[in-house]
């Protein structure tokens, strides 16, 4: 059948059933149905475009953590927001990761198993889980065969090397919590190892530790260990246990991100009435700790002056400034004897000004020595000083000298607290160096014309007056310059203060609980950040 210029509608209307049956109705109508469905799909796509379906939120707080993974690494602890965790010494030694160092080295060993584990497995998983590192607890140590000062230096450098590695890899902000506990010579871990290995000499070591370790007498402790069994135990510990003491042990505390909170309707800002206080936006805390001490040298009050033939106490006063961190302190002293006897032509008049810097072998960091735990700076120290002096000394009418000088040198001393809180201290000091001065001798009455009496003092100069120049004589002293037994008192303390909204107010506050070397004080956020 031939069709000419007829639409589909006319064909269907004019066709008879017999013709439709003959031609096959299904075969003839199927193309029109396909075209109709295709046009509907095109129109629906143009009218309402189809957007891709996004999966449900995969927030780390909603995605369960792989607890089996973190169970394999017990030195990583995951807590919820607002929770806190206390790590006891038993838990620390049992579960902490240990990075071993070579003898006398503090560079991070890149091929250490724990370092590779952190770099390749643990830290990448923490990043994938979007956990926040809220605390890194490190305890560095060195084996006790070396000098105590060197071991303290090695242990501090080792723990900072491991912390820098974790901080840079995790991109931890500098304000995050950091707990540094320098063990120096970790005798507690040494004893734990011996107990775990059922060492028959462990009780001998324990007796020595119980005797000297509480009072931190490390030199005597080490000497006692070296004498057990004529040194055989020390040599055996050196080969068996000391390598594991050259390490930094670490705990990482991570925090889950909180569940997203629904957006609340913002209410209009309520004006603050004159009787209402504006809420605190942030608080910065200053711990209470000694700031300045005043002291005096007791030995100077018992000075006997030869030639003067009498006791001449030397009044003196000194101050010392204590920072919150580090090993260094800074001080100044003033000695001012001003004795005179006009009738006997005797004078002992000195003005001596001295400045100094001290390096205490024991650190005074606020996290280790908070207020109430004793003196922050005590024990042995090394000193460097410089001084300027003016003097006038006369023993009789023919023996007198006046002049000025300057000097400098080094010293050593020991500070011993006298009270439990350390407010009163006793210092023992010895310093030596060089003192260089220019001076002129003088006498009573005129040296050129002794018969001329005017009751004045003259320089000892009998040559032509125009040739006279002051301070023509020189004197240099090299040797001991000061011996002291000094009584000191902490006169000024830093007050426990809080800084709120830029206004400082006096308020009791607890000392900071942990030490952060990157920021001077801890900051607690309340309702926002500054």
Rosetta blueprint (number, residue, H / E / L):
1 X L
2 X L
3 X L
4 X L
5 X L
6 X L
7 X L
8 X H
9 X H
10 X H
11 X H
12 X H
13 X H
14 X H
15 X L
16 X L
17 X H
18 X H
19 X H
20 X H
21 X H
22 X H
23 X H
24 X L
25 X H
26 X H
27 X H
28 X H
29 X H
30 X H
31 X H
32 X H
33 X H
34 X H
35 X H
36 X H
37 X H
38 X H
39 X H
40 X H
41 X H
42 X H
43 X H
44 X H
45 X H
46 X H
47 X H
48 X L
49 X L
50 X L
51 X L
52 X L
53 X L
54 X L
55 X L
56 X L
57 X L
58 X L
59 X L
60 X L
61 X L
62 X L
63 X L
64 X L
65 X L
66 X L
67 X H
68 X H
69 X H
70 X H
71 X H
72 X L
73 X L
74 X L
75 X L
76 X E
77 X E
78 X E
79 X E
80 X L
81 X L
82 X L
83 X L
84 X L
85 X L
86 X L
87 X L
88 X L
89 X H
90 X H
91 X H
92 X H
93 X H
94 X H
95 X H
96 X L
97 X E
98 X E
99 X E
100 X E
101 X L
102 X L
103 X L
104 X L
105 X L
106 X L
107 X L
108 X L
109 X L
110 X L
111 X L
112 X L
113 X H
114 X H
115 X H
116 X H
117 X H
118 X H
119 X H
120 X H
121 X H
122 X H
123 X H
124 X H
125 X H
126 X H
127 X H
128 X H
129 X L
130 X L
131 X L
132 X E
133 X E
134 X E
135 X E
136 X E
137 X E
138 X E
139 X E
140 X E
141 X E
142 X L
143 X L
144 X L
145 X L
146 X L
147 X L
148 X H
149 X H
150 X H
151 X H
152 X H
153 X H
154 X H
155 X H
156 X H
157 X H
158 X H
159 X H
160 X H
161 X H
162 X H
163 X H
164 X H
165 X H
166 X H
167 X H
168 X H
169 X H
170 X H
171 X L
172 X L
173 X L
174 X L
175 X L
176 X L
177 X E
178 X E
179 X E
180 X E
181 X L
182 X L
183 X L
184 X E
185 X L
186 X L
187 X H
188 X H
189 X H
190 X H
191 X H
192 X H
193 X H
194 X H
195 X H
196 X H
197 X L
198 X L
199 X L
200 X L
201 X L
202 X H
203 X H
204 X H
205 X H
206 X H
207 X H
208 X H
209 X H
210 X H
211 X H
212 X H
213 X L
214 X L
215 X L
216 X L
217 X L
218 X H
219 X H
220 X H
221 X H
222 X H
223 X H
224 X H
225 X H
226 X H
227 X H
228 X H
229 X H
230 X H
231 X H
232 X H
233 X H
234 X H
235 X H
236 X H
237 X H
238 X H
239 X H
240 X H
241 X L
242 X H
243 X H
244 X H
245 X H
246 X L
247 X E
248 X E
249 X E
250 X E
251 X E
252 X E
253 X E
254 X E
255 X E
256 X L
257 X L
258 X L
259 X L
260 X L
261 X L
262 X L
263 X L
264 X L
265 X L
266 X L
267 X L
268 X L
269 X L
270 X L
271 X L
272 X L
273 X L
274 X L
275 X L
276 X L
277 X L
278 X L
279 X L
280 X L
281 X L
282 X E
283 X E
284 X E
285 X E
286 X E
287 X L
288 X L
289 X L
290 X E
291 X E
292 X E
293 X E
294 X E
295 X E
296 X E
297 X E
298 X H
299 X H
300 X H
301 X H
302 X H
303 X L
304 X E
305 X E
306 X L
307 X L
308 X L
309 X L
310 X E
311 X E
312 X L
313 X L
314 X L
315 X L
316 X E
317 X E
318 X E
319 X E
320 X E
321 X E
322 X E
323 X L
324 X L
325 X L
326 X L
327 X L
328 X E
329 X E
330 X E
331 X E
332 X E
333 X E
334 X E
335 X E
336 X L
337 X L
338 X E
339 X E
340 X E
341 X E
342 X L
343 X L
344 X L
345 X L
346 X E
347 X E
348 X E
349 X E
350 X E
351 X E
352 X E
353 X E
354 X E
355 X E
356 X E
357 X E
358 X E
359 X E
360 X E
361 X L
362 X L
363 X L
364 X L
365 X L
366 X L
367 X L
368 X L
369 X L
370 X L
371 X L
372 X L
373 X L
374 X L
375 X L
376 X L
377 X L
378 X L
379 X E
380 X E
381 X E
382 X E
383 X E
384 X E
385 X E
386 X E
387 X E
388 X E
389 X E
390 X E
391 X E
392 X E
393 X E
394 X E
395 X E
396 X E
397 X L
398 X L
399 X E
400 X E
401 X E
402 X E
403 X E
404 X E
405 X E
406 X E
407 X E
408 X E
409 X E
410 X E
411 X E
412 X E
413 X E
414 X E
415 X E
416 X E
417 X E
418 X L
419 X L
420 X L
421 X L
422 X L
423 X L
424 X E
425 X E
426 X E
427 X E
428 X E
429 X E
430 X E
431 X E
432 X E
433 X E
434 X E
435 X E
436 X E
437 X E
438 X E
439 X E
440 X E
441 X E
442 X E
443 X E
444 X E
445 X L
446 X L
447 X L
448 X L
449 X L
450 X L
451 X L
452 X L
453 X L
454 X L
455 X L
456 X L
457 X E
458 X E
459 X E
460 X L
461 X L
462 X L
463 X L
464 X L
465 X H
466 X H
467 X H
468 X L
469 X L
470 X L
471 X L
472 X L
473 X E
474 X E
475 X E
476 X E
477 X E
478 X E
479 X E
480 X E
481 X E
482 X E
483 X E
484 X E
485 X E
486 X E
487 X E
488 X E
489 X E
490 X E
491 X E
492 X E
493 X E
494 X L
495 X L
496 X L
497 X E
498 X E
499 X E
500 X E
501 X L
502 X L
503 X E
504 X E
505 X E
506 X E
507 X L
508 X L
509 X L
510 X L
511 X L
512 X L
513 X L
514 X L
515 X L
516 X L
517 X L
518 X L
519 X L
520 X L
521 X L
522 X L
523 X E
524 X E
525 X E
526 X L
527 X L
528 X L
529 X L
530 X L
